[in-house]
Amino acid sequence: VSIPLGKHDGSSISVSLIASYGGDKFLLDTVLDMYSSLREAADAASNLPPVPDTDGDMDTAELFKEK
């Protein structure tokens, strides 16, 4: 099941979930349970400021790890 969550920089964002053979009902029930949480998380993430391009700067990378 692919769940569309919106767009970012003009590109579609989605999450795909799969289940083992015979797990269709479990998968669909899980999607129904998770959908609103996924949408909320996607909406919150879309409102975050962009991460600056560090261009391989290791000091900046270490700074991000500390946060």
N, C-alpha and C positions, 0 to 999 in steps of 0.2 A: 504494500500500500504506500503510495506517495502522497504526502500531505503538503500542499502549497502553503508557504508561510509569508510570502510577500516578495518584495524586490529590494535589491541593494545595488546602487550604481547602475540601474537599468537591467540587472541580471536577476532572474527568478531564483528564489531560495526555497528549498523544500527539504523535507526529511523523508527517508524511505525506511519502512519497517518490514521485516519478513518474519515468517514463522515456519516451523518445521511442518512436514507433511501431516495433514489432518488438523493443524492448529488454526484453521481459518476463523472459527468463532472466537477463540482466544485473542487472535490478532485484531479482529474488528472490535471486540469489547475493549481491548487495550487502547486502540485508537480513540474510541469514544471517550474513555476516561482521561486520556492525556491531551486531547485536542485543545481545550481551553488553556491549559497550562503552557503548551507549546506556543500558542498564539501570544499569550502574555509575555513570555520570554522573548519571542521574536520582536514584539513591539518595543519592549524595554531595550533590547540590543540595538534596534534601529535608531534609537534616540541618543546613543552614546556618541561622543566625539570620535572622529577617526583617529586611529593610531598613527603617529607620525612615521614616515619612512626613515628607518635608521641607516639604510644603505650599508649594512654590515658593520656598523660601529659597535664594537664589543662593549665599550663602557655604557652605552645606552642600553644594550641588551641586558647587561648586569643590573642596571637601574630598574628595568621593567621586571626582572625576576624578584627584586626586593619588594615590589608593590604587591 
